[in-house]
């Protein structure tokens, strides 16, 4: 009977590769910061839905038919909410609740006085001057513009992203695939969620990375699915540990 080439490795519970990461941990984690325009994707979805809805209206510009005006009002409010998300930060849940409540009240009042014109004639007269009506082509154009911008963003971010490995941090940047390597044996990361809206839309936030060369921290804004990224990096770095091997002395 032939004996194993490495008797110690054949012992129960011993491993011939003590520093190999666990199979459950990733070999690398990619961190991609995105520009804030990606948070306009609800407007893109709203424009597509509004375009489909308006396409099936028999006469969207008929003053007696309020369907097109309702579609335009809902789309404008959605677009306004999206712009507010880009312009301001909502760091607390209370501010988020108040904002949604105010937006719902405004939309409800507009729809109420649109379908009940005799409820308050003075306000109804004012709202009659506000009649946002558009055809399907308008909404398709908005969707096409935003879709084109998102396509450009998805192409550009391929040339500027970070990659975390077990013992180094890689910065891929430039159209010529420039690569910057940073030694990161004791990499430390901090996660910040400064805007609840942005975290709701893409589960995004800010990552602050500290390396061991006493340089300025690396700040990555608008990293989607930030909690999953942080967990993956923590799991990968935690798997790089030295396993103690014992023998039977033979």
RASUL-V130052 format. One line per field, one symbol per residue. psi: psi as a letter, one per 40 degrees, with the letter a starting at -180 (. if undefined). A space follows every 10 residues. Layout:
BEGIN
psi=???
END
This chain:
BEGIN
psi=hiiidgddde iheihegdeh iideiidihh hhhiiedeee dddddddddd dddddehdgd ehdehedddd dddddddddd dddddddiig eidddddddd dddddddddd ddedegdedg ddddddddeg ghhiiddddd dddddddddd ddddddeeeg iihhadeihh hhiieefihh hhhgdfhhih hhgehddddd defiahhhhh ieffiiihhh ifhifddddd ddddddddeg ihhhiiiee.
END
